[in-house]
């Protein structure tokens, strides 16, 4: 029997890297083991992770982003026309020193037919088999819209750059679909950047919001009917720290009302994300999906109070019908290989809490 995705209990995607995986990646970087040896260890650790997810009761299975160093850069720098580089300044996370690395445009942007993420998806699907629902995560095309990425002299305008990026993502979605992927999540910090910069005189808020909306509308226009594509809107996640603040209000009419995502994974674990009122625009969207409330934090190990979480779900249900709501952690547990500050046991306790609360609120999916 088919199930509506996102499920009422879902996760964002990344998990804490295991000790064996961290050692293997360090050994590969030092030239001590081959790429094939690293891949074999990644396969082994992902197989263990899949079982851990099943044991936690979660039905939507990811590879934890175990083959990546960053949630976004590994995908982006494997596109044609995008390269990784070491910038002078790192992301300015709150009270945390961030590893310096980013991407920039170095040529005409297009889909790489040999992109490694397609094989990574297929490897995960083979490991999972029929034991769960496979979800794969990639960064949004909006992650390339920052000036330091696109304004490198290759393109005459941001619009021209965006048009090539849109085609690249259309080709990427088709490649994942042809590889068997039916549940794809597009992670997007750019909407959080817009919320963070709303009202600042030196930021082109309206122009940036317009191109962000057009990017998403374009890449979803030809989405296969039997493919679920969701988004996760983030405000930064690095070693339990954050990058951005700001409620959803300034972008809600466009994001919730005018994009055709099947689900919206939203941070709601702190007051930095504001309240539920902006979700009213979701009700006006003709393309109905689900709002996934990120009420369980992935940043800190302390478990949330069940009654308090249920009360917040009930509060959100005054705006969006309960059946169209779901629950997840507010972000992944390791958006980069460094991971958030908690143990694997504490991580799985969080995942189990999501599943338990969802079952009590909505019943089993």
Secondary structure by P-SEA (a helix, b strand, c coil): ccccccccccccccccccaaaaaaaaaaaaccccaaaaaaaaaaaaaaaaaaaaaaccccccccccccccccaaaaaacccbbbbbcccccccccccccccccccccbbbbccccaaaaaaaaaaaaacccbbbbbbbbccccccccccccccccccaaaaaaaaaaaaaaaaaaaaaacccbbbbbbaaaaaaaaaccccccaaaaaaaaaaaaaaaaaccccccbbbbbbbbccccccccccccccccccccccccccccccccccccccccccccccccccccbbbbbbbccccccccccccaaaaaaaaaaaaacccccccccccccccccccccccccaaaaaaaaaaaaaaaaaacccc
